[in-house]
Amino acid sequence: MSAYLPVEEPARGVTGPGRAREADAWDRTIRYWDVYFAVAWAGTLAFVLDAAHPGLPVRAAAAGLLVPLVPWYLSVGRTLLQQHPSCERRALAYLAGAIALFLPAAVLVDQSRLMAYALIPQCFMVLRMRWALIAVTVINLAPVPGWAVLWRPGWPDLLANVLFAVVTLLFSVVIGNWIIRIIEQSTERAELIAELEASRHEISRLSAAHGALAERERLAREIHDTLAQGFTSLLMLVQAVDAELDSDLPQARRHLALMDETARRNLAEARALVAGGAPADLAGASLPDALARLAARHEAPLDVTGPVRTLPAGIEVVTLRSCQEALTNARRHAGSSAAVHVTLAYTDDTVTVTVHDDGRGFDPAVRSGGYGLAGLRARAAEVGGTAAVRSTPGGGTTVTVRLSVPAAVRSEVP
């Protein structure tokens, strides 16, 4: 496996505040390693210069070998520690250079081996486990034979140095395994954070796409229920006027006035649609008044039952649009001689609008997707309501839209 510093590295492609926080944490961590290296190096240098054996020239030579470790770490090692993963070739070259400076000093003065405490963690941070174990073995054991050949110590001193080297090697393996576990946990955490960030971005994207789709569907229904129906009425009136200009001029003028009214109403609906406000019929009016005007345009009587009260805007808009759709369908499909009747019923927990015509009707099993039922159901479902169509061939059609009244509004009923 590849080992590296136990610091979460942001996944590629992840940007934003999360990455900035990770970069700050990384900066703090690498500074800790800088301080640790500096303390270990300074402590080793102090012990070397203060040693009782050998003489000062030899100790000075050993200290001189340790001095280049600082620029070597700052120029090469520090950069490797910040890479993920480290370049193995460069890591081997860096540690080879560091060991080349460390071993002669450790052979000359055994106190120089304290520098191993700074070098050993780096082996596990920048090398694979196999190479790291080889490097720490060389760092811990190689100085002892050279030191013994050079100074020919007595058996007690030699045994003490051998035991110290073995214990240090075992400690190196333990600390290395600890570093590896920290690295693995850090890697898993970094991957989880990256996956979480990616999931959040994906959820955000899907949420935005769903919102845009829902908004398009809402606008499509609004246009269908207002502007499209108004333009259809205008076309029908244009055809009527064209047929009446030569035979019935007064009726043509009445239809022209109706065209003017329809066009103005369409313009008001378009402005309300763009502004995102209430439908033109509901502007400054109650729901029964708006339905009365709508029913009058279709020459349909309106009955209102139950305690009338102001409802949330969403419910009133859905009620008005549903009635509008049902009346338009009745005019298109029921037959020109069919009578249409509208009922608005208030109860404690619901408001229901019913549009009934005694026209030609149809078989719901054959035309299950017709009569605008899909649009009515979708619109009613937006506010937790239901829409149903009941019809029989020759027996007329009844459209019923039932919407639930929020509990806060129910409590206002006397």
KAGIPE-V413178 format. One record per residue. N is the residue number from 1. RES is the residue in one small letter. SS is DSSP state (H for helix, E for strand, L for the rest). PHI is phi as a letter, one per 40 degrees, with the letter a starting at -180 (NA if undefined). PSI is psi in degrees with one decimal (none if undefined). Layout:
N;RES;SS;PHI;PSI / N;RES;SS;PHI;PSI
//
This chain:
1;m;L;NA;161.2 / 2;s;E;c;132.8 / 3;a;L;b;150.3 / 4;y;L;a;177.4 / 5;l;L;c;142.4 / 6;p;L;c;66.0 / 7;v;L;b;133.6 / 8;e;L;c;124.8 / 9;e;L;b;132.3 / 10;p;L;c;143.3 / 11;a;L;c;150.7 / 12;r;L;c;138.6 / 13;g;L;g;-8.8 / 14;v;L;c;119.7 / 15;t;L;b;178.8 / 16;g;L;h;-166.3 / 17;p;H;d;-37.7 / 18;g;H;d;-41.8 / 19;r;H;c;-36.8 / 20;a;H;c;-40.6 / 21;r;H;c;-41.0 / 22;e;H;c;-39.0 / 23;a;H;c;-39.9 / 24;d;H;c;-43.8 / 25;a;H;c;-40.1 / 26;w;H;c;-44.7 / 27;d;H;d;-43.3 / 28;r;H;c;-39.9 / 29;t;H;c;-44.8 / 30;i;H;c;-30.5 / 31;r;H;c;-34.4 / 32;y;H;c;-42.0 / 33;w;H;c;-35.1 / 34;d;H;c;-45.1 / 35;v;H;c;-43.1 / 36;y;H;c;-45.6 / 37;f;H;c;-43.0 / 38;a;H;c;-41.8 / 39;v;H;c;-45.2 / 40;a;H;c;-42.2 / 41;w;H;c;-46.4 / 42;a;H;c;-40.3 / 43;g;H;c;-43.4 / 44;t;H;c;-45.0 / 45;l;H;c;-40.9 / 46;a;H;c;-43.3 / 47;f;H;c;-37.8 / 48;v;H;c;-48.3 / 49;l;H;c;-24.0 / 50;d;L;c;2.3 / 51;a;L;c;151.0 / 52;a;L;c;-22.8 / 53;h;L;a;141.1 / 54;p;L;c;-155.7 / 55;g;L;c;169.1 / 56;l;H;d;-41.9 / 57;p;H;d;-39.9 / 58;v;H;c;-42.7 / 59;r;H;c;-37.7 / 60;a;H;c;-38.1 / 61;a;H;c;-42.8 / 62;a;H;c;-42.8 / 63;a;H;c;-38.3 / 64;g;H;c;-33.8 / 65;l;H;c;-29.6 / 66;l;H;c;-25.3 / 67;v;H;d;-44.6 / 68;p;H;c;-13.2 / 69;l;H;c;-30.8 / 70;v;H;c;-56.2 / 71;p;H;c;-32.0 / 72;w;H;c;-40.7 / 73;y;H;c;-46.1 / 74;l;H;c;-36.0 / 75;s;H;c;-30.2 / 76;v;H;b;-54.5 / 77;g;H;c;-43.7 / 78;r;H;c;-39.5 / 79;t;H;c;-41.1 / 80;l;H;c;-38.5 / 81;l;H;c;-23.9 / 82;q;L;c;-6.8 / 83;q;L;c;151.0 / 84;h;L;a;107.5 / 85;p;L;c;167.5 / 86;s;L;c;150.5 / 87;c;L;c;116.5 / 88;e;H;c;-38.2 / 89;r;H;c;-45.5 / 90;r;H;c;-36.1 / 91;a;H;c;-42.2 / 92;l;H;c;-40.5 / 93;a;H;c;-41.3 / 94;y;H;c;-49.4 / 95;l;H;c;-32.0 / 96;a;H;c;-42.4 / 97;g;H;c;-42.9 / 98;a;H;c;-41.2 / 99;i;H;c;-34.6 / 100;a;H;c;-31.8 / 101;l;H;c;-33.2 / 102;f;H;c;-44.5 / 103;l;H;c;-47.0 / 104;p;H;c;-40.0 / 105;a;H;c;-39.3 / 106;a;H;c;-30.9 / 107;v;H;c;-40.0 / 108;l;H;c;-46.2 / 109;v;L;b;117.2 / 110;d;H;c;-21.6 / 111;q;H;c;-19.5 / 112;s;H;c;-18.3 / 113;r;H;c;-13.4 / 114;l;H;c;-23.5 / 115;m;H;c;-16.9 / 116;a;H;c;-30.0 / 117;y;H;c;-22.0 / 118;a;H;c;-30.4 / 119;l;H;c;-35.6 / 120;i;H;c;-47.3 / 121;p;H;d;-34.5 / 122;q;H;c;-31.7 / 123;c;H;d;-43.7 / 124;f;H;c;-23.1 / 125;m;H;c;-31.0 / 126;v;H;b;-6.9 / 127;l;L;b;159.5 / 128;r;E;c;160.8 / 129;m;H;d;-43.7 / 130;r;H;c;-49.9 / 131;w;H;c;-34.0 / 132;a;H;c;-41.8 / 133;l;H;c;-39.0 / 134;i;H;c;-44.8 / 135;a;H;c;-45.0 / 136;v;H;c;-29.8 / 137;t;H;c;-43.1 / 138;v;H;c;-44.7 / 139;i;H;c;-39.6 / 140;n;H;c;-40.4 / 141;l;H;c;-32.2 / 142;a;H;c;-36.5 / 143;p;H;c;-26.9 / 144;v;H;c;-50.8 / 145;p;H;d;-41.9 / 146;g;H;c;-42.5 / 147;w;H;c;-40.0 / 148;a;H;c;-41.8 / 149;v;H;c;-39.4 / 150;l;H;c;-44.4 / 151;w;H;b;-10.1 / 152;r;L;f;62.5 / 153;p;L;c;169.5 / 154;g;L;c;167.8 / 155;w;H;c;-39.7 / 156;p;H;c;-44.4 / 157;d;H;c;-40.7 / 158;l;H;c;-45.1 / 159;l;H;c;-40.3 / 160;a;H;c;-41.1 / 161;n;H;c;-38.6 / 162;v;H;c;-46.7 / 163;l;H;c;-41.3 / 164;f;H;c;-42.0 / 165;a;H;c;-42.1 / 166;v;H;c;-45.8 / 167;v;H;c;-41.8 / 168;t;H;c;-38.4 / 169;l;H;c;-45.7 / 170;l;H;c;-41.2 / 171;f;H;c;-38.2 / 172;s;H;c;-42.2 / 173;v;H;c;-42.1 / 174;v;H;c;-48.7 / 175;i;H;c;-32.3 / 176;g;H;c;-44.4 / 177;n;H;c;-38.0 / 178;w;H;c;-43.5 / 179;i;H;c;-43.1 / 180;i;H;c;-42.7 / 181;r;H;c;-41.7 / 182;i;H;c;-41.5 / 183;i;H;c;-45.0 / 184;e;H;c;-44.7 / 185;q;H;c;-40.1 / 186;s;H;c;-40.0 / 187;t;H;c;-46.4 / 188;e;H;c;-41.2 / 189;r;H;c;-41.7 / 190;a;H;c;-39.6 / 191;e;H;c;-40.6 / 192;l;H;c;-40.6 / 193;i;H;c;-43.0 / 194;a;H;c;-42.2 / 195;e;H;c;-39.8 / 196;l;H;c;-44.1 / 197;e;H;c;-43.2 / 198;a;H;c;-40.4 / 199;s;H;c;-40.1 / 200;r;H;c;-41.9 / 201;h;H;c;-40.2 / 202;e;H;c;-42.5 / 203;i;H;c;-41.5 / 204;s;H;c;-42.3 / 205;r;H;c;-45.5 / 206;l;H;c;-37.9 / 207;s;H;c;-42.9 / 208;a;H;c;-41.6 / 209;a;H;c;-42.0 / 210;h;H;c;-41.5 / 211;g;H;c;-41.0 / 212;a;H;c;-41.0 / 213;l;H;c;-43.6 / 214;a;H;c;-39.6 / 215;e;H;c;-38.9 / 216;r;H;c;-42.1 / 217;e;H;c;-41.1 / 218;r;H;c;-45.6 / 219;l;H;c;-38.5 / 220;a;H;c;-43.1 / 221;r;H;c;-40.3 / 222;e;H;c;-44.0 / 223;i;H;c;-41.1 / 224;h;H;c;-40.0 / 225;d;H;c;-15.4 / 226;t;H;b;-76.3 / 227;l;H;c;-47.1 / 228;a;H;c;-42.1 / 229;q;H;c;-37.1 / 230;g;H;c;-42.9 / 231;f;H;c;-35.4 / 232;t;H;c;-42.7 / 233;s;H;c;-41.2 / 234;l;H;c;-42.5 / 235;l;H;c;-42.9 / 236;m;H;c;-39.7 / 237;l;H;c;-37.1 / 238;v;H;c;-43.3 / 239;q;H;c;-40.1 / 240;a;H;c;-44.2 / 241;v;H;c;-40.6 / 242;d;H;c;-37.4 / 243;a;H;c;-22.0 / 244;e;H;c;-12.1 / 245;l;L;d;-36.9 / 246;d;L;c;-21.8 / 247;s;L;b;-31.6 / 248;d;L;a;79.8 / 249;l;H;c;-42.2 / 250;p;H;d;-42.6 / 251;q;H;c;-36.5 / 252;a;H;c;-40.8 / 253;r;H;c;-38.5 / 254;r;H;c;-40.4 / 255;h;H;c;-34.3 / 256;l;H;c;-40.8 / 257;a;H;c;-38.6 / 258;l;H;c;-35.9 / 259;m;H;c;-42.0 / 260;d;H;c;-43.6 / 261;e;H;c;-41.5 / 262;t;H;c;-42.2 / 263;a;H;c;-42.6 / 264;r;H;c;-39.3 / 265;r;H;c;-39.4 / 266;n;H;c;-40.3 / 267;l;H;c;-41.6 / 268;a;H;c;-39.7 / 269;e;H;c;-40.5 / 270;a;H;c;-43.4 / 271;r;H;c;-41.3 / 272;a;H;c;-36.7 / 273;l;H;c;-43.4 / 274;v;H;c;-40.8 / 275;a;H;c;-13.5 / 276;g;L;g;18.4 / 277;g;L;c;-167.1 / 278;a;L;c;155.6 / 279;p;L;d;153.9 / 280;a;H;d;-37.9 / 281;d;H;c;-27.1 / 282;l;H;c;-8.6 / 283;a;L;c;112.0 / 284;g;L;g;17.7 / 285;a;L;b;158.8 / 286;s;L;c;165.5 / 287;l;H;c;-45.6 / 288;p;H;d;-39.4 / 289;d;H;c;-41.8 / 290;a;H;c;-42.3 / 291;l;H;c;-33.3 / 292;a;H;c;-44.0 / 293;r;H;c;-40.1 / 294;l;H;c;-45.8 / 295;a;H;c;-36.7 / 296;a;H;c;-37.0 / 297;r;H;c;-25.0 / 298;h;L;b;10.3 / 299;e;L;f;44.9 / 300;a;L;b;131.4 / 301;p;E;c;153.4 / 302;l;E;b;130.9 / 303;d;E;b;135.2 / 304;v;E;b;126.5 / 305;t;E;b;156.2 / 306;g;L;g;173.0 / 307;p;L;c;109.3 / 308;v;L;c;135.0 / 309;r;L;a;162.5 / 310;t;L;c;131.2 / 311;l;L;b;165.4 / 312;p;L;d;146.9 / 313;a;H;d;-40.3 / 314;g;H;c;-41.5 / 315;i;H;c;-42.4 / 316;e;H;c;-39.2 / 317;v;H;c;-44.8 / 318;v;H;c;-40.8 / 319;t;H;c;-45.8 / 320;l;H;c;-47.4 / 321;r;H;c;-37.8 / 322;s;H;c;-43.5 / 323;c;H;c;-41.0 / 324;q;H;c;-44.2 / 325;e;H;c;-43.3 / 326;a;H;c;-41.0 / 327;l;H;c;-39.2 / 328;t;H;c;-42.6 / 329;n;H;c;-38.2 / 330;a;H;c;-41.8 / 331;r;H;c;-34.6 / 332;r;H;c;-37.8 / 333;h;H;b;-20.3 / 334;a;L;c;-25.6 / 335;g;L;h;149.2 / 336;s;L;c;-25.9 / 337;s;L;c;1.4 / 338;a;L;c;143.2 / 339;a;L;c;139.4 / 340;v;E;b;141.5 / 341;h;E;b;137.7 / 342;v;E;b;137.2 / 343;t;E;b;131.3 / 344;l;E;b;117.6 / 345;a;E;b;125.2 / 346;y;E;b;132.1 / 347;t;L;b;-178.8 / 348;d;L;c;-38.4 / 349;d;L;b;0.9 / 350;t;E;a;161.6 / 351;v;E;b;132.2 / 352;t;E;b;131.8 / 353;v;E;b;130.8 / 354;t;E;b;130.2 / 355;v;E;b;117.8 / 356;h;E;b;136.6 / 357;d;E;b;153.3 / 358;d;L;b;33.9 / 359;g;L;c;-155.5 / 360;r;L;c;-23.2 / 361;g;L;g;-173.5 / 362;f;L;a;173.0 / 363;d;L;c;111.3 / 364;p;L;d;-29.6 / 365;a;L;c;-27.8 / 366;v;L;c;-37.7 / 367;r;L;b;55.6 / 368;s;L;c;-27.3 / 369;g;L;c;1.2 / 370;g;L;c;-170.2 / 371;y;L;g;23.5 / 372;g;L;g;15.9 / 373;l;H;c;-37.7 / 374;a;H;c;-44.7 / 375;g;H;c;-39.7 / 376;l;H;c;-44.2 / 377;r;H;c;-42.2 / 378;a;H;c;-43.3 / 379;r;H;c;-42.9 / 380;a;H;c;-38.0 / 381;a;H;c;-26.1 / 382;e;L;d;-29.4 / 383;v;L;b;22.6 / 384;g;L;g;27.2 / 385;g;L;b;-174.0 / 386;t;E;b;156.3 / 387;a;E;b;138.1 / 388;a;E;a;149.3 / 389;v;E;b;128.0 / 390;r;E;b;127.0 / 391;s;E;a;153.2 / 392;t;L;b;145.9 / 393;p;L;d;122.4 / 394;g;L;g;-3.9 / 395;g;L;b;11.5 / 396;g;L;g;-178.7 / 397;t;E;b;141.2 / 398;t;E;b;123.7 / 399;v;E;b;125.7 / 400;t;E;b;124.1 / 401;v;E;b;119.5 / 402;r;E;b;124.1 / 403;l;E;b;140.7 / 404;s;E;c;141.7 / 405;v;L;c;128.4 / 406;p;L;d;150.5 / 407;a;H;c;-33.4 / 408;a;H;c;-34.4 / 409;v;H;c;-35.6 / 410;r;H;c;-35.7 / 411;s;L;c;-16.6 / 412;e;L;c;-11.7 / 413;v;L;c;127.9 / 414;p;L;c;none
//
